[in-house]
Amino acid sequence: MSRRCAFLRSAFLIFFVLGPTTTFGGTFQNPLTFPTGDGPWALAVGDFNNDGRPDIATADLLASPGMVSVLLGNSDGTFQKNKDFAAGALPYAIAVGDFNRDGNADLVVANECYSPGCASGQQGDVAILLGNGDGTFRPYQTYLSGDVTRSIAVADFNHDGNLDIITGNWGSLSVSVLEGNGDGTFQPRVDYVLNYTVQSVTAGDLNGDGHPDIVACMGEGSLKGLNIAILLNNGDGTFQPAVYYAATTGQYSGSYAAAIADVNHDGKQDLVVANDGGVIARSYNSVSVLLGNGDGTFRPYRTFHSLMYAHSVALGDFNNDGTQDVVLGDFPYAGVSYIGVGVILGKNNGTLEPGNQFASAGDPVAMVTADFNGDGAVDIAAANYTVPPQVSILLNGGGTFMQTTSSANPSKAGQPVTFTATVSATVGSGRSPGGRVVFKDGATTLGSAVLANGQASLTTSSLGVGSHTISVGYSGSHAFNRNQAAPITQQVDP
């Protein structure tokens, strides 16, 4: 029986503002919620209507028949009413890619099995929904994957210019690779059997050879606590036998999702792993960091406490300090109260800040990060699985909008010109950003000024004849992230 049968079908909304800290530039705002189909279990971000704004698609596990919900983004962090598209039975995971190379974003959905009520040995499939470029999708086509498919990732594994698919198969203890033909169709799968149930897969170049490799996470009970499988790419889309690593310990602990990034700034890819410590106590939950050696091997994991029953993980630089931060969802065990989304700030040495900061609502099983309102700050979207099914958008309160104006453009040589930078808070009530802004002419610094009521000015008469690219950078403050204004062109005539 699938574990989802034990989930609660009720939810409540709770929100925790991020606690005081000297490193985070702001707070996440109260969540904005937008309806989806029944049981959104996973979500992905892409530009589905080619308007330059991030949109969201959810895999709606409890919809009958299975559906994906597409929510087109507006420019302010809000979303249009969801449009639903059939996607097969029991859609468990979702990813985005251009599979027919027409310039439009397509969807691929991992269906846990053919029909509701997955039985042992019942195969899943992947559904391909080709995008029309206007936010709509063509009827899906399916391709067989492994037994009880629960995760999916996309990359060009064989370097033919076409996107391929990998699936993680919980029932058959395997990873399946489906090579793309470049026209939206796929070759029959090739399976790689692992040592335990596969909860999730992701792809990235772990050894710096230019070929994407595979990371698979195994849940509780994995052999000898070896929760992570690494399959290195041979360069042709085939893979070496899996090498296993521990990411957590404990009788009921398991690793459920991993993200790939260079978290300690050494030029090598590392792993950030979401761990579920079991329902005994939240104190067993954690997130692990495995620092990479650059050759596809990893150092022993280091664990950082998290209260989340984390079955998903996403990364984003929430405070714009150049280091990836971590956000975890909360798995909806029956009888367990939900906390929300857990945000843990990263340090530039590959470690994480102690403690948890909570910033969400409902029962967010999965989440993604993106700048949903175009203010230069990374926001969070969470899929809330239970009633009411919805996506929560948590806008980053540290974001700002910036604008630069010139007092005279074009100007004459030797004429004083005043450049004024305006920095305004994206969200929040009446807050005015403080701090300093730096004015530059190309790579040359003209000077700096302190913001007063959100504005700062600099006057210069030193610009020579010709075109000048004037840029303004905001240093940030304890409440706001640093940011960079779009440059303006100042024309100086003789």
C-alpha positions as CSV (number, residue, x, y, z in Angstrom):
1,M,0.0,0.0,0.0
2,S,1.3,3.5,-0.8
3,R,2.3,5.6,2.2
4,R,0.0,8.4,1.0
5,C,-3.0,6.3,2.2
6,A,-1.9,7.3,5.7
7,F,-1.8,11.0,5.1
8,L,-4.2,13.4,6.7
9,R,-6.7,15.0,4.4
10,S,-7.0,18.2,6.4
11,A,-4.7,21.2,6.7
12,F,-4.4,24.4,8.7
13,L,-2.5,27.5,8.0
14,I,0.4,28.6,10.2
15,F,3.0,31.3,9.5
16,F,6.2,32.0,11.3
17,V,8.2,35.2,10.5
18,L,11.9,34.6,10.2
19,G,13.6,35.2,13.5
20,P,16.1,38.0,14.2
21,T,19.4,37.5,12.4
22,T,22.3,39.6,11.3
23,T,22.7,37.8,8.0
24,F,19.2,37.6,6.5
25,G,18.1,40.6,4.5
26,G,14.4,40.6,5.4
27,T,11.6,38.3,6.1
28,F,9.3,36.2,4.0
29,Q,5.8,37.6,3.7
30,N,2.5,35.9,4.6
31,P,1.8,33.4,1.9
32,L,-0.3,34.1,-1.1
33,T,-2.3,31.1,-2.0
34,F,-3.6,29.9,-5.4
35,P,-5.8,26.8,-6.1
36,T,-4.6,23.7,-7.9
37,G,-6.0,20.4,-8.7
38,D,-6.5,17.8,-6.0
39,G,-3.4,16.7,-4.1
40,P,-0.5,18.8,-5.6
41,W,2.4,16.5,-4.7
42,A,5.2,18.1,-6.8
43,L,5.8,21.3,-8.7
44,A,8.1,22.8,-11.3
45,V,8.9,26.3,-12.7
46,G,9.1,27.3,-16.3
47,D,8.0,30.0,-18.7
48,F,5.1,28.3,-20.4
49,N,3.7,31.2,-22.3
50,N,7.0,32.9,-23.3
51,D,6.3,36.2,-21.6
52,G,9.6,36.1,-19.6
53,R,7.8,35.5,-16.3
54,P,8.1,32.3,-14.2
55,D,5.0,30.1,-14.3
56,I,4.3,27.0,-12.1
57,A,3.0,23.5,-12.9
58,T,1.9,21.0,-10.2
59,A,1.5,17.2,-10.4
60,D,-1.9,16.6,-8.8
61,L,-1.6,13.1,-7.3
62,L,-5.2,12.8,-6.1
63,A,-6.9,14.1,-9.2
64,S,-8.9,11.5,-11.0
65,P,-7.9,11.1,-13.7
66,G,-4.4,12.4,-13.0
67,M,-3.8,16.0,-13.9
68,V,-1.3,18.8,-13.9
69,S,-2.3,22.3,-13.0
70,V,-0.6,25.2,-14.8
71,L,-0.6,28.6,-13.1
72,L,0.7,31.4,-15.3
73,G,2.6,34.1,-13.4
74,N,1.9,37.8,-13.4
75,S,4.6,40.4,-12.8
76,D,3.9,40.9,-9.1
77,G,4.2,37.4,-7.6
78,T,0.5,36.5,-8.2
79,F,-0.8,33.9,-10.5
80,Q,-3.7,33.4,-12.9
81,K,-6.4,30.8,-12.3
82,N,-5.1,27.3,-12.8
83,K,-5.7,25.4,-16.1
84,D,-5.7,21.6,-15.8
85,F,-4.3,19.1,-18.3
86,A,-4.7,15.3,-18.2
87,A,-1.4,13.6,-17.4
88,G,-2.1,9.9,-16.7
89,A,-2.7,8.1,-13.5
90,L,-1.2,9.1,-10.1
91,P,1.2,11.8,-11.2
92,Y,3.9,11.9,-8.5
93,A,6.7,14.2,-9.9
94,I,7.1,16.8,-12.7
95,A,9.9,18.5,-14.6
96,V,10.3,21.0,-17.4
97,G,12.3,20.8,-20.7
98,D,12.1,21.5,-24.4
99,F,11.8,18.0,-25.7
100,N,11.0,18.7,-29.3
101,R,13.4,21.7,-29.7
102,D,10.7,24.2,-30.8
103,G,11.6,26.8,-28.2
104,N,8.6,26.1,-26.0
105,A,8.7,24.6,-22.5
106,D,7.2,21.1,-22.3
107,L,6.3,19.0,-19.3
108,V,7.2,15.5,-18.3
109,V,5.3,13.8,-15.5
110,A,6.2,10.7,-13.5
111,N,3.1,8.6,-13.0
112,E,3.5,6.2,-10.1
113,C,1.7,3.4,-11.9
114,Y,-0.9,2.8,-14.6
115,S,-4.0,3.1,-12.4
116,P,-5.0,4.2,-8.9
117,G,-4.0,1.7,-6.1
118,C,-0.5,0.8,-7.1
119,A,0.2,-2.9,-6.6
120,S,3.6,-4.5,-6.3
121,G,5.2,-5.1,-9.7
122,Q,2.9,-2.6,-11.4
123,Q,4.9,-0.4,-13.7
124,G,4.7,3.4,-13.9
125,D,5.2,5.6,-16.9
126,V,6.2,9.1,-17.9
127,A,3.8,11.4,-19.6
128,I,5.1,14.0,-22.1
129,L,3.0,17.1,-22.6
130,L,4.4,19.2,-25.4
131,G,3.8,22.9,-24.9
132,N,2.2,25.2,-27.5
133,G,4.1,28.3,-26.2
134,D,0.9,30.0,-25.0
135,G,0.5,28.2,-21.6
136,T,-1.5,25.3,-23.1
137,F,-0.3,21.8,-23.8
138,R,-1.0,19.0,-26.2
139,P,-2.5,15.7,-25.2
140,Y,0.0,13.6,-23.3
141,Q,2.0,10.6,-24.7
142,T,3.3,7.9,-22.3
143,Y,6.5,5.8,-22.1
144,L,7.1,2.9,-19.7
145,S,9.3,3.5,-16.7
146,G,10.0,1.3,-13.8
147,D,7.8,-0.2,-11.0
148,V,6.1,2.5,-9.0
149,T,7.9,5.6,-10.5
150,R,8.1,8.5,-8.0
151,S,10.7,10.9,-9.3
152,I,12.0,12.4,-12.5
153,A,14.8,14.6,-13.8
154,V,15.9,16.0,-17.2
155,A,19.3,16.4,-18.8
156,D,21.2,15.7,-22.1
157,F,23.0,12.6,-20.9
158,N,24.4,11.5,-24.3
159,H,25.3,14.9,-25.6
160,D,23.3,14.7,-28.8
161,G,21.6,18.0,-28.2
162,N,18.3,16.3,-27.2
163,L,17.0,16.2,-23.6
164,D,16.7,12.9,-22.0
165,I,14.8,11.7,-18.9
166,I,15.7,9.7,-15.8
167,T,13.2,8.3,-13.4
168,G,13.5,6.9,-9.9
169,N,11.5,3.8,-9.4
170,W,10.5,3.0,-5.8
171,G,9.1,-0.5,-6.5
172,S,11.8,-1.9,-8.8
173,L,14.7,-0.4,-6.9
174,S,16.0,1.2,-10.0
175,V,16.8,4.3,-12.1
176,S,15.5,4.3,-15.7
177,V,17.1,6.4,-18.5
178,L,14.9,7.3,-21.5
179,E,16.9,8.9,-24.3
180,G,15.2,11.7,-26.2
181,N,14.9,11.7,-30.0
182,G,14.6,15.5,-30.2
183,D,11.0,15.5,-31.6
184,G,9.2,14.9,-28.3
185,T,9.5,11.1,-28.5
186,F,11.8,8.8,-26.5
187,Q,13.6,5.5,-26.8
188,P,12.7,2.6,-24.5
189,R,14.1,2.8,-21.1
190,V,17.4,1.4,-19.9
191,D,17.4,0.3,-16.2
192,Y,20.1,0.5,-13.5
193,V,19.2,-1.5,-10.5
194,L,20.2,-0.1,-7.0
195,N,20.3,-1.5,-3.6
196,Y,17.1,-0.1,-2.2
197,T,13.9,1.8,-2.9
198,V,14.5,5.0,-4.9
199,Q,12.8,8.1,-3.5
200,S,14.2,10.7,-5.8
201,V,16.7,11.4,-8.6
202,T,18.5,14.5,-9.7
203,A,21.2,15.1,-12.3
204,G,24.4,17.2,-12.5
205,D,28.0,17.1,-13.5
206,L,29.7,15.7,-10.3
207,N,33.2,15.1,-11.6
208,G,33.7,18.1,-13.9
209,D,33.9,16.1,-17.2
210,G,31.0,18.0,-18.8
211,H,28.7,15.0,-18.6
212,P,25.6,15.0,-16.3
213,D,25.7,12.3,-13.7
214,I,22.9,10.8,-11.5
215,V,22.2,11.2,-7.8
216,A,19.6,8.8,-6.3
217,C,18.2,9.0,-2.8
218,M,17.0,6.0,-0.8
219,G,14.5,6.1,2.0
220,E,14.6,4.6,5.5
221,G,15.9,1.0,5.7
222,S,18.6,1.4,3.0
223,L,21.4,-1.1,3.4
224,K,24.0,-0.2,6.0
225,G,22.8,3.4,6.0
226,L,24.0,4.0,2.5
227,N,21.3,6.5,1.5
228,I,22.8,8.1,-1.6
229,A,23.7,6.4,-4.9
230,I,26.1,8.1,-7.4
231,L,26.0,6.9,-11.0
232,L,28.8,8.6,-13.1
233,N,28.2,9.1,-16.8
234,N,30.5,7.3,-19.2
235,G,30.1,10.2,-21.6
236,D,27.7,8.4,-23.9
237,G,24.5,8.3,-21.8
238,T,25.4,5.0,-20.1
239,F,26.4,4.9,-16.5
240,Q,28.9,3.3,-14.2
241,P,27.8,1.0,-11.4
242,A,26.4,2.9,-8.4
243,V,28.7,4.0,-5.6
244,Y,26.9,4.5,-2.3
245,Y,27.3,7.1,0.4
246,A,25.7,7.6,3.8
247,A,23.9,10.8,4.4
248,T,22.0,10.0,7.6
249,T,21.9,7.3,10.3
250,G,19.2,5.9,12.5
251,Q,16.8,3.0,12.3
252,Y,14.0,5.0,10.7
253,S,16.1,7.7,9.0
254,G,16.1,8.0,5.3
255,S,17.3,10.4,2.6
256,Y,14.5,11.5,0.3
257,A,15.9,14.3,-1.9
258,A,19.1,15.9,-2.9
259,A,20.2,19.2,-4.6
260,I,23.5,19.8,-6.4
261,A,25.5,23.0,-5.9
262,D,28.9,24.3,-5.1
263,V,28.1,25.3,-1.5
264,N,31.6,26.0,-0.3
265,H,32.9,28.0,-3.3
266,D,35.7,25.6,-4.2
267,G,34.6,25.0,-7.8
268,K,33.4,21.5,-7.0
269,Q,29.8,20.2,-6.9
270,D,28.5,19.3,-3.5
271,L,25.3,17.6,-2.3
272,V,22.6,19.0,0.0
273,V,20.4,16.1,1.2
274,A,16.9,16.2,2.9
275,N,16.5,13.5,5.6
276,D,13.4,12.2,7.3
277,G,14.2,10.9,10.8
278,G,10.9,9.0,11.1
279,V,7.8,9.8,13.1
280,I,9.3,9.1,16.5
281,A,10.3,12.7,17.1
282,R,11.1,15.7,15.0
283,S,14.5,15.9,16.7
284,Y,15.8,13.1,14.4
285,N,15.2,15.0,11.2
286,S,18.2,16.7,9.5
287,V,19.7,18.1,6.3
288,S,23.1,16.8,5.3
289,V,25.9,18.3,3.3
290,L,28.4,16.1,1.4
291,L,31.3,18.2,0.1
292,G,32.5,17.0,-3.3
293,N,36.1,16.2,-4.2
294,G,35.6,17.2,-7.8
295,D,36.1,13.7,-9.2
296,G,32.6,12.4,-8.4
297,T,33.4,11.2,-4.9
298,F,32.3,12.9,-1.7
299,R,33.6,13.5,1.8
300,P,31.7,12.1,4.8
301,Y,28.5,13.9,5.4
302,R,27.9,16.5,8.0
303,T,24.5,16.8,9.5
304,F,22.6,19.9,10.4
305,H,19.4,19.7,12.5
306,S,16.0,20.4,11.0
307,L,12.6,19.9,12.4
308,M,11.2,19.2,9.0
309,Y,10.2,15.6,7.9
310,A,12.0,16.6,4.7
311,H,11.1,14.7,1.6
312,S,12.1,17.6,-0.7
313,V,14.8,20.2,-0.9
314,A,15.4,23.4,-2.9
315,L,18.2,25.9,-2.9
316,G,18.2,29.7,-3.3
317,D,20.4,32.6,-2.3
318,F,17.7,34.2,-0.1
319,N,19.9,36.9,1.4
320,N,21.9,37.6,-1.8
321,D,25.3,37.0,-0.2
322,G,26.5,34.7,-2.9
323,T,26.0,31.4,-1.0
324,Q,23.1,29.0,-1.5
325,D,20.6,28.7,1.3
326,V,18.3,25.7,1.9
327,V,14.5,25.3,2.0
328,L,12.8,22.1,3.1
329,G,9.2,20.9,3.0
330,D,7.3,19.1,5.7
331,F,6.0,15.6,5.0
332,P,2.3,15.1,6.0
333,Y,2.4,12.1,8.3
334,A,-0.9,11.2,9.8
335,G,-1.4,12.6,13.2
336,V,1.6,15.0,13.0
337,S,1.0,18.7,13.0
338,Y,2.6,20.6,10.1
339,I,5.2,23.2,10.7
340,G,5.5,24.7,7.2
341,V,8.6,25.4,5.2
342,G,12.0,25.4,6.9
343,V,14.6,27.9,5.8
344,I,18.3,27.3,6.8
345,L,20.8,29.9,5.7
346,G,24.1,28.7,4.2
347,K,27.6,29.8,5.1
348,N,30.3,30.2,2.5
349,N,32.3,27.3,3.9
350,G,29.7,24.7,3.1
351,T,28.1,24.6,6.5
352,L,24.6,25.8,7.5
353,E,23.5,28.3,10.2
354,P,22.3,26.7,13.4
355,G,18.6,26.4,14.0
356,N,15.6,26.7,11.8
357,Q,13.6,29.6,10.6
358,F,10.0,29.0,9.5
359,A,8.4,30.8,6.8
360,S,5.3,29.1,5.4
361,A,1.8,27.7,5.7
362,G,-0.1,24.5,5.3
363,D,1.5,21.2,4.4
364,P,4.2,22.0,1.8
365,V,5.4,18.6,0.6
366,A,7.5,20.1,-2.3
367,M,8.8,23.5,-3.1
368,V,10.8,25.4,-5.8
369,T,12.6,28.8,-5.7
370,A,12.5,31.6,-8.2
371,D,12.1,35.4,-8.4
372,F,8.4,35.5,-8.9
373,N,7.9,39.3,-8.7
374,G,11.0,40.4,-10.5
375,D,12.6,42.3,-7.6
376,G,15.9,40.5,-7.7
377,A,15.2,38.5,-4.5
378,V,14.6,34.7,-4.5
379,D,11.1,33.7,-3.4
380,I,9.6,30.3,-2.5
381,A,6.7,28.4,-4.0
382,A,5.3,25.4,-2.0
383,A,2.8,22.7,-3.0
384,N,0.3,22.2,-0.3
385,Y,-1.0,18.7,-0.6
386,T,-4.1,18.5,1.5
387,V,-7.4,20.4,1.7
388,P,-7.5,23.0,0.2
389,P,-5.1,22.0,-2.5
390,Q,-3.1,25.0,-3.5
391,V,0.3,26.6,-4.1
392,S,1.7,29.0,-1.6
393,I,3.9,31.9,-2.7
394,L,6.3,33.3,-0.1
395,L,7.7,36.6,-1.4
396,N,11.1,37.5,-0.1
397,G,10.7,40.7,2.0
398,G,14.3,41.6,1.4
399,G,13.6,42.4,-2.2
400,T,13.7,45.9,-3.7
401,F,12.9,47.6,-6.9
402,M,15.5,50.1,-8.2
403,Q,15.4,52.9,-10.8
404,T,18.1,55.3,-11.9
405,T,17.2,58.7,-13.5
406,S,19.4,61.5,-15.1
407,S,18.7,65.2,-14.7
408,A,19.7,65.8,-18.3
409,N,20.1,63.3,-21.1
410,P,21.6,64.0,-23.5
411,S,23.9,66.5,-21.7
412,K,26.8,68.7,-22.9
413,A,30.5,68.2,-22.1
414,G,31.3,69.8,-18.8
415,Q,27.6,70.2,-17.9
416,P,26.8,69.0,-14.3
417,V,24.5,65.9,-14.4
418,T,22.7,64.5,-11.4
419,F,22.0,60.8,-11.3
420,T,19.3,59.8,-8.8
421,A,18.8,56.3,-7.5
422,T,15.4,55.3,-6.1
423,V,15.3,52.1,-4.0
424,S,11.8,51.0,-2.9
425,A,10.7,48.0,-0.8
426,T,9.0,45.3,-2.9
427,V,6.7,44.1,-0.1
428,G,6.0,45.2,3.4
429,S,4.2,48.2,4.9
430,G,5.9,51.6,4.7
431,R,9.4,50.5,5.0
432,S,12.1,52.6,3.3
433,P,15.4,50.9,2.5
434,G,18.5,52.4,4.0
435,G,22.2,51.9,3.2
436,R,24.5,53.1,0.5
437,V,24.5,53.1,-3.3
438,V,27.5,53.2,-5.6
439,F,27.4,55.0,-8.9
440,K,29.6,53.7,-11.8
441,D,30.4,54.8,-15.3
442,G,31.2,51.4,-16.8
443,A,33.9,50.0,-14.6
444,T,34.9,53.4,-13.1
445,T,33.4,54.4,-9.8
446,L,32.0,57.9,-9.8
447,G,31.1,58.0,-6.1
448,S,28.6,56.8,-3.5
449,A,25.8,58.2,-1.5
450,V,23.6,57.3,1.4
451,L,19.9,56.6,0.9
452,A,17.5,59.1,2.5
453,N,13.8,58.2,2.3
454,G,14.8,55.6,-0.4
455,Q,16.7,58.0,-2.6
456,A,20.3,59.0,-3.2
457,S,21.9,61.3,-5.7
458,L,25.3,62.0,-7.2
459,T,26.3,65.0,-9.4
460,T,29.2,64.9,-11.8
461,S,30.5,67.1,-14.6
462,S,33.4,64.9,-15.5
463,L,31.8,62.7,-18.2
464,G,33.5,63.0,-21.6
465,V,31.9,63.2,-25.0
466,G,30.2,59.9,-26.0
467,S,27.9,57.3,-24.5
468,H,28.3,56.2,-20.9
469,T,26.8,53.2,-19.2
470,I,25.7,54.4,-15.7
471,S,25.0,51.6,-13.2
472,V,24.0,51.8,-9.6
473,G,24.5,49.1,-7.0
474,Y,22.7,49.0,-3.6
475,S,24.8,47.6,-0.7
476,G,21.8,46.3,1.2
477,S,21.1,46.5,4.9
478,H,20.0,44.4,7.8
479,A,16.5,44.4,6.4
480,F,17.1,44.4,2.6
481,N,19.2,42.4,0.2
482,R,21.8,44.1,-2.0
483,N,20.6,44.8,-5.5
484,Q,21.7,46.2,-8.9
485,A,19.7,48.6,-10.9
486,A,19.3,48.2,-14.7
487,P,21.9,50.5,-16.3
488,I,21.0,53.6,-18.2
489,T,22.9,55.1,-21.1
490,Q,24.0,58.7,-20.7
491,Q,24.8,60.5,-23.9
492,V,27.2,63.5,-23.7
493,D,27.4,65.8,-26.7
494,P,30.2,68.2,-27.5
